[in-house]
């Protein structure tokens, strides 16, 4: 059973009036918040991963080189495979797979990365295509590790223009795999000999005779059990990255011969043994997108990783802020860091954002698992928009947490700085954030989105404490930016598509941002309203208002000019936000204990061990 505790966190020196009854009540509130955040199936979806990653085999190890950390990540990948009842089936259970990412990144960012590639991109792609007779037990046993080679040095976000070729050989009935130019090398998959035997799914252009049928996936052995690369496979390790320590490489293929069975076939394209090609999709770009569809599911995984490490960082920073003593405003008086508004205001704002982001992710995953072919495009766009926003918010929140922990936050062993650096990889992985938002913006402007009409209730007399009014204001922000972007698109320079889009793209991106903010606020409001516990409902309502108010304040000028806010509302905004922070402060610890952070991991962080640290010399 999922149990949330705050034992050892309440400091009786700082809070001398705390009683056992209060602690039990606080534990109850935290458990109720965790139930809401993790969902009704937490026991089946999250608890197995929490138990697994709480074990000593996943404890942080000090002093390892990047190469040692990479090797350890592969060892831990095999521990996961041993612990999962159905390692192959995990790739098909998106809810369970995403949950793994939420907890894996907390203990080992490199392991989370290669696990995502192995299960989602590699095994998931094999399962999504015709795979009759293909032996997948080598992956469930981790006898072979799966990797995924799509982007090239010269082709990242324009992956549909890949140069790697898989030429059909009429003489043998197989394929010849080549990277014909230096810029066509696969860049930057985990293809080194570290980790043992590896197979890759390689995205390459299917060429039959003189006809290019577009990009498909080809199963290609890379290394043997000793980590030695097969003939024709050239791998060059890349310089160390600033993100998770993974064996990133540049990979070249020189006339590598593959059997007929290497091509992953499906409705996007099938090739008969005599070289006859058929497809239900006449557009090569659609064939490519269908072939690499697992990249879309990967967006859910990247979002989940960022959410997990963000919640952990906030839990650590909040505990530290209650333990650490610093100077008060009078000589000789010491107070906890959390008592300073300069310290607790940004943390509480981060808590509101993290609750909203988590519940938005739950909504997107639910839409993904229950979706139909008819709404596939909409759900994939929703996953992309949420991925970019969540991973960007993770960067901002973890940076805040790192700074609020001072020099202690720089130590990798304290559970923030390492994960913060690794999160940079999620911003780019499975689609660069800016690019996928640009794509979403174009789709929304070309009929994929209809703004909500303005409310007929005049703003005069309405309250900034009213959740319904705040949601209307967020919808107003959407409508304002949609109108601006559409106007730019209509009046843009004719005969020059790039210039026309350049004139449109900035308000279009503001539309996407406003859209995802409204969706996140909506998810937080919806879940808060559904809980039966009155105190949890009140806390979530306050978090919703704080989150929404920050967006309203950011666009107050536009809302005022559009007649959706009154001048009095604008004057009230700072005071209403301050009041919300004041109300949330007494519950700051319970709110982050509701993240259900891995206790064994949190307790292992040096800055949270032992007695409260010595007082700092200056106020926060």
DODOLO-10489 format. One record per residue (C-alpha): x, y, z. Coordinates in steps of 0.25 Angstrom, whole numbers, padded with zeros to 4 digits, always signed. Layout:
BEGIN
XYZ;...
% end
This chain:
BEGIN
+0000+0000+0000;+0005+0014-0003;+0009+0020+0010;+0013+0035+0011;+0021+0039+0024;+0027+0052+0029;+0034+0045+0040;+0047+0052+0043;+0043+0064+0035;+0036+0073+0045;+0046+0081+0053;+0041+0083+0068;+0051+0094+0070;+0045+0102+0058;+0031+0097+0061;+0030+0094+0076;+0015+0094+0076;+0014+0082+0067;+0006+0070+0073;+0005+0056+0070;-0009+0058+0065;-0005+0069+0056;+0006+0060+0050;-0004+0049+0047;-0014+0059+0041;-0003+0064+0032;+0001+0050+0028;-0014+0048+0024;-0014+0061+0016;-0001+0057+0009;-0006+0043+0006;-0019+0049+0000;-0011+0058-0009;-0002+0046-0013;-0015+0038-0017;-0020+0050-0025;-0006+0052-0032;-0003+0037-0035;-0017+0033-0039;-0027+0022-0035;-0018+0011-0040;-0005+0015-0032;-0004+0002-0026;-0003-0005-0039;+0004+0006-0047;+0013+0014-0038;+0016+0005-0026;+0024-0006-0033;+0034+0004-0038;+0034+0012-0024;+0038-0001-0018;+0048-0005-0028;+0056+0008-0029;+0056+0010-0014;+0065-0002-0013;+0080-0001-0010;+0084-0006-0024;+0079+0008-0029;+0086+0016-0018;+0094+0028-0023;+0109+0025-0024;+0119+0036-0022;+0132+0038-0030;+0128+0030-0043;+0134+0034-0056;+0124+0037-0067;+0128+0023-0074;+0126+0016-0060;+0112+0023-0059;+0108+0018-0073;+0113+0004-0070;+0105+0004-0057;+0093+0009-0064;+0093-0003-0073;+0094-0012-0061;+0082-0006-0055;+0074-0007-0068;+0076-0022-0066;+0071-0021-0052;+0058-0015-0057;+0056-0026-0067;+0058-0037-0056;+0048-0030-0048;+0037-0027-0058;+0027-0039-0059;+0025-0037-0074;+0037-0029-0080;+0032-0029-0094;+0018-0026-0090;+0023-0014-0083;+0025-0007-0096;+0010-0008-0100;+0006-0003-0086;+0008+0012-0088;+0002+0016-0074;+0012+0006-0067;+0023+0010-0076;+0022+0025-0074;+0021+0022-0059;+0034+0015-0060;+0041+0028-0065;+0035+0036-0054;+0043+0028-0043;+0055+0023-0051;+0060+0037-0054;+0061+0040-0039;+0071+0030-0037;+0079+0029-0050;+0076+0038-0062;+0085+0030-0071;+0077+0017-0068;+0064+0024-0070;+0069+0029-0084;+0074+0015-0089;+0062+0008-0083;+0053+0018-0091;+0061+0014-0103;+0060-0001-0101;+0046-0002-0097;+0038+0009-0104;+0046+0012-0117;+0052-0002-0119;+0043-0012-0114;+0031-0003-0116;+0034-0001-0130;+0035-0016-0132;+0022-0019-0126;+0015-0008-0134;+0019-0014-0147;+0017-0028-0153;+0026-0037-0144;+0021-0051-0146;+0032-0061-0143;+0041-0050-0138;+0048-0055-0125;+0046-0044-0115;+0051-0052-0103;+0066-0047-0106;+0060-0033-0101;+0052-0038-0089;+0064-0045-0084;+0073-0034-0088;+0082-0044-0095;+0082-0032-0105;+0079-0018-0103;+0071-0010-0113;+0074+0004-0118;+0068+0013-0128;+0075+0020-0139;+0067+0031-0146;+0073+0045-0147;+0086+0048-0154;+0097+0058-0153;+0091+0067-0164;+0076+0063-0162;+0070+0065-0148;+0056+0071-0148;+0055+0069-0163;+0057+0054-0161;+0048+0051-0173;+0059+0055-0181;+0069+0045-0176;+0080+0040-0186;+0083+0026-0180;+0079+0016-0190;+0074+0001-0189;+0075-0004-0204;+0068-0016-0208;+0077-0027-0213;+0070-0035-0224;+0081-0045-0224;+0080-0049-0209;+0066-0044-0206;+0072-0036-0194;+0076-0021-0193;+0089-0014-0193;+0090-0003-0182;+0099+0010-0185;+0101+0024-0179;+0106+0030-0192;+0111+0043-0187;+0118+0048-0175;+0105+0056-0171;+0097+0043-0172;+0103+0037-0160;+0093+0033-0149;+0095+0044-0138;+0095+0042-0126;+0090+0028-0122;+0095+0019-0111;+0103+0009-0120;+0116+0007-0113;+0121-0007-0108;+0117-0003-0094;+0105-0011-0089;+0108-0024-0097;+0101-0029-0109;+0092-0019-0116;+0082-0018-0128;+0078-0005-0134;+0065-0001-0142;+0071+0008-0153;+0062+0018-0160;+0067+0017-0175;+0061+0020-0189;+0056+0007-0195;+0061+0007-0210;+0056-0003-0219;+0063-0002-0233;+0063+0013-0236;+0050+0016-0227;+0051+0022-0213;+0039+0017-0205;+0042+0026-0193;+0047+0023-0179;+0045+0010-0172;+0052+0003-0160;+0062-0008-0162;+0066-0017-0150;+0081-0017-0150;+0091-0025-0141;+0102-0015-0136;+0110-0023-0126;+0113-0037-0121;+0112-0041-0106;+0126-0036-0104;+0122-0022-0109;+0130-0023-0122;+0124-0017-0134;+0120-0025-0146;+0127-0023-0160;+0122-0011-0167;+0118-0004-0154;+0126+0008-0151;+0124+0015-0137;+0131+0027-0132;+0129+0032-0118;+0124+0046-0117;+0129+0056-0107;+0123+0056-0093;+0110+0063-0092;+0104+0072-0081;+0092+0063-0080;+0091+0049-0075;+0103+0040-0076;+0100+0031-0088;+0109+0025-0098;+0105+0035-0109;+0112+0032-0123;+0113+0035-0137;+0109+0022-0145;+0112+0019-0160;+0108+0007-0168;+0117+0002-0180;+0110-0008-0188;+0104-0016-0177;+0096-0027-0182;+0083-0030-0175;+0073-0041-0178;+0059-0039-0184;+0053-0041-0170;+0061-0028-0165;+0050-0019-0171;+0039-0015-0161;+0027-0016-0169;+0012-0011-0167;+0001-0004-0173;+0011+0008-0177;+0018-0002-0186;+0020-0016-0189;+0031-0022-0199;+0029-0036-0205;+0041-0045-0206;+0041-0042-0221;+0043-0027-0218;+0028-0022-0221;+0024-0011-0211;+0010-0008-0206;+0005+0002-0197;-0008+0008-0191;-0001+0021-0190;+0002+0028-0203;+0010+0039-0196;+0025+0036-0193;+0024+0046-0181;+0012+0038-0175;+0019+0025-0177;+0031+0031-0169;+0022+0036-0158;+0015+0023-0157;+0029+0016-0156;+0034+0024-0145;+0021+0026-0138;+0027+0021-0125;+0034+0035-0124;+0020+0041-0121;+0019+0031-0109;+0033+0035-0105;+0028+0049-0103;+0019+0044-0091;+0032+0036-0086;+0040+0049-0086;+0029+0057-0079;+0028+0046-0069;+0043+0047-0066;+0043+0062-0064;+0031+0061-0055;+0037+0051-0046;+0051+0058-0044;+0043+0071-0043;+0035+0066-0031;+0047+0060-0025;+0055+0073-0026;+0043+0080-0019;+0041+0070-0008;+0056+0071-0005;+0057+0087-0006;+0044+0088+0003;+0050+0078+0014;+0063+0086+0014;+0055+0099+0015;+0048+0094+0028;+0061+0089+0034;+0071+0100+0030;+0072+0111+0040;+0076+0125+0036;+0076+0139+0042;+0063+0146+0045;+0060+0161+0045;+0064+0163+0059;+0078+0161+0066;+0080+0147+0071;+0067+0141+0065;+0068+0129+0056;+0057+0124+0047;+0055+0114+0037;+0058+0117+0022;+0043+0114+0019;+0039+0126+0028;+0045+0136+0018;+0035+0141+0007;+0047+0142-0003;+0049+0127-0001;+0035+0121+0001;+0028+0129-0010;+0036+0124-0022;+0035+0110-0016;+0020+0110-0014;+0018+0115-0028;+0027+0104-0033;+0018+0094-0025;+0005+0100-0032;+0012+0098-0046;+0016+0084-0043;+0003+0079-0038;-0003+0085-0051;+0007+0079-0060;+0006+0065-0053;-0010+0065-0054;-0009+0070-0069;+0001+0058-0072;-0009+0049-0065;-0020+0054-0074;-0011+0053-0087;-0008+0038-0084;-0022+0035-0081;-0026+0041-0095;-0015+0033-0101;-0019+0020-0096;-0034+0022-0098;-0032+0029-0112;-0037+0024-0125;-0032+0026-0139;-0041+0037-0141;-0035+0046-0131;-0021+0041-0133;-0015+0054-0139;-0021+0062-0128;-0016+0053-0116;-0002+0053-0123;-0002+0068-0123;-0007+0069-0109;+0005+0059-0105;+0015+0068-0112;+0010+0081-0107;+0010+0076-0092;+0024+0070-0094;+0030+0083-0098;+0023+0091-0087;+0025+0080-0076;+0040+0079-0079;+0042+0094-0080;+0035+0095-0066;+0044+0084-0060;+0056+0092-0064;+0050+0105-0058;+0045+0098-0045;+0058+0090-0043;+0067+0102-0045;+0059+0109-0034;+0060+0097-0025;+0075+0097-0027;+0077+0111-0024;+0068+0111-0012;+0077+0100-0006;+0090+0108-0008;+0103+0101-0010;+0097+0088-0005;+0088+0088-0017;+0101+0087-0026;+0105+0073-0020;+0100+0062-0029;+0097+0053-0017;+0087+0063-0012;+0077+0059-0024;+0075+0072-0031;+0087+0077-0040;+0090+0063-0047;+0075+0062-0051;+0074+0076-0055;+0086+0074-0065;+0080+0062-0070;+0066+0068-0072;+0073+0076-0083;+0073+0064-0091;+0057+0063-0090;+0056+0077-0096;+0062+0072-0109;+0059+0057-0109;+0047+0051-0117;+0045+0065-0124;+0052+0078-0120;+0042+0086-0112;+0042+0099-0120;+0040+0091-0133;+0029+0082-0128;+0022+0095-0123;+0024+0102-0137;+0017+0089-0143;+0006+0090-0133;+0004+0105-0135;+0002+0103-0150;-0008+0092-0148;-0016+0100-0138;-0016+0112-0148;-0021+0103-0159;-0033+0098-0153;-0028+0089-0142;-0033+0099-0131;-0046+0107-0129;-0045+0118-0118;-0055+0119-0107;-0065+0130-0109;-0064+0141-0098;-0073+0141-0086;-0085+0149-0087;-0084+0153-0072;-0077+0166-0071;-0064+0167-0063;-0068+0178-0053;-0072+0171-0040;-0065+0158-0043;-0055+0153-0033;-0041+0148-0035;-0044+0137-0025;-0054+0131-0034;-0048+0119-0041;-0059+0120-0052;-0055+0134-0055;-0040+0131-0056;-0042+0120-0065;-0050+0129-0074;-0038+0139-0074;-0029+0128-0078;-0038+0125-0090;-0038+0139-0093;-0023+0139-0094;-0024+0128-0104;-0034+0135-0112;-0026+0148-0113;-0013+0141-0118;-0021+0132-0127;-0027+0145-0133;-0014+0152-0134;-0007+0140-0141;-0019+0138-0151;-0018+0153-0154;-0003+0152-0157;-0005+0140-0166;-0016+0146-0174;-0008+0159-0176;+0006+0153-0178;+0014+0155-0190;+0009+0148-0202;+0018+0139-0211;+0028+0137-0199;+0023+0126-0190;+0035+0127-0181;+0033+0142-0179;+0018+0140-0177;+0021+0129-0166;+0032+0137-0160;+0022+0149-0158;+0012+0139-0151;+0020+0129-0143;+0023+0138-0130;+0008+0140-0127;+0005+0126-0132;+0015+0121-0121;+0008+0130-0111;-0005+0123-0115;+0001+0109-0112;+0006+0114-0098;-0007+0120-0095;-0014+0107-0099;-0005+0098-0090;-0006+0107-0078;-0022+0106-0079;-0021+0091-0081;-0012+0090-0069;-0021+0099-0060;-0033+0091-0065;-0027+0078-0061;-0023+0083-0047;-0037+0089-0045;-0044+0077-0049;-0036+0067-0040;-0037+0077-0028;-0052+0077-0030;-0054+0062-0030;-0047+0059-0017;-0057+0056-0005;-0047+0062+0005;-0050+0076+0008;-0036+0081+0012;-0030+0074+0000;-0040+0080-0009;-0038+0094-0002;-0022+0093-0004;-0024+0089-0019;-0033+0100-0021;-0023+0110-0015;-0012+0104-0024;-0021+0105-0036;-0024+0120-0033;-0009+0123-0031;-0005+0116-0044;-0016+0123-0052;-0013+0136-0046;+0001+0136-0050;-0003+0134-0065;-0014+0145-0063;-0003+0154-0058;+0006+0151-0069;-0005+0156-0079;-0012+0166-0071;-0009+0177-0081;-0016+0170-0092;-0027+0165-0084;-0029+0180-0079;-0029+0185-0093;-0039+0174-0098;-0048+0178-0087;-0047+0165-0080;-0041+0171-0067;-0044+0184-0060;-0034+0194-0055;-0037+0190-0041;-0035+0175-0044;-0021+0179-0049;-0018+0187-0036;-0023+0175-0028;-0014+0164-0035;-0002+0165-0026;-0010+0165-0013;-0018+0154-0017;-0006+0145-0021;+0001+0149-0008;-0011+0145+0000;-0011+0131-0007;+0003+0129-0003;+0000+0133+0011;-0011+0123+0012;-0003+0112+0006;+0010+0114+0014;+0005+0106+0026;+0003+0094+0017;+0016+0095+0009;+0022+0082+0014;+0009+0074+0013;+0008+0079-0002;+0022+0073-0005;+0020+0061+0003;+0008+0058-0006;+0018+0055-0017;+0021+0042-0010;+0036+0044-0012;+0045+0031-0010;+0048+0032+0005;+0060+0024+0004;+0066+0033-0007;+0062+0046+0000;+0068+0041+0013;+0081+0038+0006;+0083+0052+0002;+0094+0058+0011;+0088+0071+0013;+0076+0064+0019;+0083+0055+0029;+0087+0058+0043;+0084+0070+0051;+0079+0083+0045;+0091+0091+0039;+0098+0103+0045;+0091+0116+0043;+0095+0124+0031;+0100+0138+0033;+0091+0146+0024;+0076+0145+0022;+0070+0138+0010;
% end
